[in-house]
Amino acid sequence: MDLRLLNSFTTVVAVGTVSKAAAELMITQPALTRQIQQLERQLGFELFVRHKGRLELSAAGLKFVDAARTVLASAEAARSVADSLAAGRLARVRMAAPTTTLTDVLAPFLAELLTDDPLITVEEATYATAVTGLRSGVDLAVFTAPPPRFLHSRRVAVLPIWAYVHPGHPMASSGRVSVPELAAHRLIVLEGTARARQLLDESLVQHGVAAADLIECRNPQVAQALAAARRGVAVLSDDARFGLTGLPISTPQGALTLTLHAGWDPQHHAAGTLDDLARRLRAFCATRYGCQGDAPFAS
C-alpha cells in the first residue's frame, strides 16, 4: 500500500476539502483527486461520498481512516528508528541496574537530564540478569563489580559502604569504625547476593573476625529502619535515611568501598552515545558524592 496515497487521504480528512488538502500537500487539486481515486481502486471501495454538495467520508472510509493513520504513524516511527541507527544515536535508552544504584544514583541522574537527551528507562537487575539483558535489548547496564571482558565499560564511581547507626549509638561520634570494631556489634545486612554484603564478608575474612550477630534483610530501607530503631548497625552503600549517622568503615587499604561500572556491547550501533552517558554519569556521581570514577574514596 502506497504511503503517499494514505497521507493524501488522511490530509483531505484532516483539513476537510480537496482544495485545502492540495494546498497543504503542495500539489494541484486534479493530481490529488487522481491519488484518492487510485487509493480507492487499490482498496476496492469508495472513501468519500458527496452529500448536499459536500465531500464526506463514506461508511467504509470512516472505518478505514484510523487504520490509515496507524500505518502512517508506524511508518514514521520506523523512519525515526532508521535515522537514529544511521546516525549512531539513540532516542531511547534502556538501562539495567541493582536496586540501590537505581534509586540512589540513577533516579537522581535522570531527573537532571535535558529534554533533548535520550529518553532513559531503568529496570532492576542483578549482575547476571544485567549481562543477559545486554544481549536482549538493554543498552547500558550499571554493575557493582567489574563487567565481563567482552563488554566495553567505564568506571563511574567509587562509593563508600557505610556503617549506619542511630545518633544515640555509642559509635555515632567516633567518625569512623574499623572492621574488628564493627564485628563486635549486631550487624543488619543485605542478602548474600548484594555487593555491599559480599565486600563486608570478604573484609571480615581478611581481618580474621566474624560478626557477633547478623540480621539479614532483603530491602536496604528496611535495614536502615531497623538501625533507626536501635536494633543494630546497618552496613549498606545506600544514601542515609531516618536521620542515621553514617560511619566510613576503615581497612588497612583505606575505606571500604563499592565501585560502580557502566557496561555496554562494543558492537552497539550507538556505542559512542552510551560512552557519553557513562561519562556524564561519572561526572554526576563526582558532584553528588564527592568521588571520582578513577580515584578511590578518600579514607
QUIFENMO-V414051 format. One line per field, one symbol per residue. psi: psi as a letter, one per 40 degrees, with the letter a starting at -180 (. if undefined). burial: # if it has 9 or more other C-alpha atoms within 8 Angstrom, else .. A space follows every 50 residues. Layout:
# QUIFENMO-V414051
psi: ???
burial: ???
This chain:
# QUIFENMO-V414051
psi: hhddddddddddddedidddddddefiidddddddddddddddeihdiih hfeihihiddddddddddddddddddddddddddddefihdihhiiiidd ddddddddddeeiideiihhihiiiidddddddeefdhdhihieihiiee iiihheihiihihhiideidedeediiidddddeihhhiiieehdddddd ddddddefiihdihhhidhdddddddddefeahhhieiiiifeihhhihi ideaihihhhhhiiheehdfddddddddddddddddddefiideiihh.
burial: ....#########...##.####.....#..##.##.###.....####. ....#.##.###..#..##..#........#..##..####.######.# #########........#.#.####.#..##.##...########.#... ################.....#....####.##.#######...###### ..###...#.##.#..#..#.#######.#.#######.#...####### #...###########....##.###..##.######....###..##..
